[in-house]
Amino acid sequence: MVCSLFGSLLAGAAVTTLPLVVRTYDVTGVAPRTLERAEASAAVTLAAAGIRPIWRPCHASLCTNRPKPHEIEVRIVKATARSEPGVLGSAMVDVVEHAGTLATIYIDRVDALAARTGIDRGELLGRAVAHEIGHLVLGTSEHAPFGLMRATWTAEEIHRRVPLDWLFSAQQGREMRRRLGETSATDTSLHEGMTTAHEEHEPFRYENGS
């Protein structure tokens, strides 16, 4: 997928905003203020693509039911010895069904990159969350050469703060809204049909240089 055309999706003609429930599981004890900043950061990015996230903190109130259409899960954990080096997060995507519900963010790596580049920790966390939500909603493990969905984030890109570096493309936004619109007419079979044999973890990276 080539994603090189950018622009404000909210400019000009009105864009229908579709809701998306995001169930978050923070097992690391991120400060509430940081989580709020992350949610705000991700919400701004998603709003530009016509998506309104509804945050459901499942680490605070237990979520025991299976995710429904229009629901995804984001867990915040620390990297382990088995975590792929240089990766900020990953998403489980069924590349046959083009669907996914679970993403993982490595908060210790987000913290390290934020400290090295001087960016607000919550802002960077929100960008990482929005990136993984993109994979889940688009139902793809592919990355783009430009914008939020590129595979590698460099310190230079973070420093220069170019808005288009942190947005979905117009094409991606249209596809995300189309897919969310379709799931409103489906039932839980969307999730029950996912098979382990087709799942791929698609990580995205940060540049390790200083």
C-alpha positions in Angstrom: 0.0 0.0 0.0 1.4 3.3 -1.0 0.4 6.1 1.4 2.0 9.3 0.3 -1.0 11.7 -0.1 -1.6 13.7 3.0 -4.0 16.5 4.0 -6.4 17.5 6.7 -9.3 15.1 6.5 -11.4 17.5 8.4 -10.9 20.4 6.1 -13.6 21.2 3.5 -16.3 18.7 3.3 -17.5 17.3 6.6 -16.1 13.8 7.5 -18.4 11.4 9.3 -16.8 10.5 12.7 -17.1 6.8 13.6 -16.7 5.5 17.2 -14.1 3.0 18.2 -13.9 1.5 21.7 -10.3 1.1 22.8 -9.9 -1.3 25.8 -6.6 -0.5 27.5 -4.7 -2.8 29.8 -1.8 -1.1 31.7 0.1 -3.6 33.8 3.0 -1.2 34.4 1.4 1.5 36.5 1.7 4.4 34.1 0.8 7.7 35.8 -2.9 8.7 35.2 -1.7 12.1 33.9 0.6 10.4 31.3 -2.3 8.1 30.2 -4.6 11.1 29.8 -2.0 12.8 27.7 -1.5 9.7 25.6 -5.2 9.3 25.1 -5.5 13.0 24.0 -2.6 12.6 21.6 -4.0 9.5 20.0 -7.5 11.0 19.9 -6.2 14.0 17.9 -4.5 11.8 15.4 -7.6 9.5 15.0 -10.0 12.4 14.8 -8.1 13.7 11.7 -9.0 10.3 10.1 -12.6 10.6 11.2 -12.4 8.2 14.1 -13.6 9.0 17.7 -11.9 6.7 20.3 -13.8 5.8 23.4 -11.3 4.8 26.0 -12.2 1.9 28.4 -9.5 1.4 31.1 -9.8 -2.4 31.6 -6.9 -2.3 34.1 -9.2 -0.2 36.3 -12.5 -1.9 35.7 -12.2 -5.6 34.7 -13.3 -6.4 31.2 -14.3 -10.0 31.0 -16.4 -10.1 27.8 -15.1 -10.8 24.3 -14.3 -7.7 22.3 -17.2 -6.7 20.0 -17.1 -5.1 16.5 -15.9 -1.5 17.0 -13.8 -2.7 20.0 -10.0 -3.3 20.1 -7.5 -3.9 22.9 -4.2 -2.2 23.6 -2.0 -3.5 26.4 0.9 -1.5 27.8 3.7 -3.7 29.1 7.5 -3.7 29.6 9.8 -5.4 27.1 11.3 -8.7 28.0 14.3 -10.7 26.9 12.0 -12.2 24.2 10.9 -8.9 22.8 12.3 -8.0 19.5 15.1 -5.4 19.9 14.4 -1.8 18.8 10.6 -2.3 18.6 8.1 0.1 20.3 5.1 -2.0 19.7 3.3 -4.6 17.7 -0.2 -5.7 16.5 -1.8 -9.1 16.0 -3.4 -9.0 12.6 -5.1 -11.8 10.7 -3.7 -11.1 7.2 -6.3 -13.4 5.6 -9.4 -12.0 7.3 -7.8 -8.5 7.4 -8.8 -8.1 11.0 -7.2 -7.6 14.4 -8.1 -6.8 18.0 -4.9 -6.8 20.1 -1.9 -4.5 20.1 1.0 -4.2 22.5 3.1 -1.2 23.4 6.4 -1.4 25.3 6.3 1.5 27.7 10.0 1.2 28.8 11.1 1.7 25.2 8.7 4.6 24.7 10.1 6.2 27.8 13.7 5.7 26.6 12.9 7.3 23.2 11.0 10.1 24.8 13.9 10.9 27.2 16.4 10.8 24.4 14.5 13.1 22.1 13.0 15.4 24.7 9.4 14.7 23.6 6.6 14.5 26.1 6.2 10.9 27.3 2.5 10.9 27.0 2.5 12.4 23.5 4.9 9.7 22.2 2.9 7.0 23.9 -0.3 8.3 22.2 1.4 8.3 18.8 2.5 4.7 19.3 -1.0 3.7 20.3 -2.5 5.4 17.3 0.0 3.6 15.0 -1.0 0.2 16.3 -4.7 1.1 16.2 -4.0 1.9 12.5 -2.8 -1.7 11.9 -5.8 -3.2 13.7 -8.4 -1.1 12.0 -6.8 -1.3 8.5 -6.4 -5.1 9.0 -2.9 -5.0 7.5 0.7 -5.8 8.7 2.1 -3.4 6.0 3.8 -0.1 6.7 3.8 3.1 4.7 6.8 5.1 3.4 5.5 8.3 5.0 3.3 9.5 7.9 2.3 7.8 11.1 2.3 4.3 9.6 5.9 4.3 8.6 7.9 1.4 10.0 10.8 3.3 11.7 10.7 6.5 13.7 13.9 8.4 13.9 15.1 10.9 16.5 15.4 13.5 13.7 11.7 13.0 12.7 10.6 13.4 16.3 12.7 16.5 16.8 11.5 18.3 13.7 7.8 18.0 14.7 6.4 18.0 11.1 2.6 17.4 11.6 2.3 15.2 8.5 4.8 12.8 10.0 2.2 11.9 12.7 -1.0 11.6 10.7 -2.7 8.9 8.7 -2.9 9.6 5.0 -6.2 10.5 3.3 -6.3 7.1 1.7 -5.7 5.4 5.1 -8.4 7.5 6.7 -11.0 6.6 4.0 -10.1 2.9 4.4 -10.4 3.0 8.2 -13.8 4.6 8.1 -15.0 2.2 5.4 -13.9 -0.8 7.5 -15.4 0.6 10.7 -18.6 1.2 8.8 -18.7 -2.4 7.6 -18.2 -3.8 11.1 -21.3 -2.1 12.4 -23.3 -4.6 10.3 -21.4 -7.7 11.6 -21.6 -9.7 14.7 -18.9 -11.4 16.9 -18.1 -13.8 14.1 -15.6 -11.1 12.9 -13.5 -12.0 16.0 -14.4 -15.7 16.2 -13.2 -16.2 12.7 -9.6 -15.2 13.5 -7.1 -18.1 13.4 -3.7 -18.4 14.9 -2.3 -19.8 11.7 -2.8 -16.5 9.9 -1.8 -14.1 12.7 1.2 -11.9 12.2 2.9 -9.6 14.7 3.9 -6.5 12.9 6.4 -4.4 14.9 7.4 -0.9 14.3 10.8 0.4 15.3 12.7 3.4 16.5 16.2 4.4 15.4 18.7 3.2 18.0 21.3 5.9 17.3 22.0 8.7 19.8 
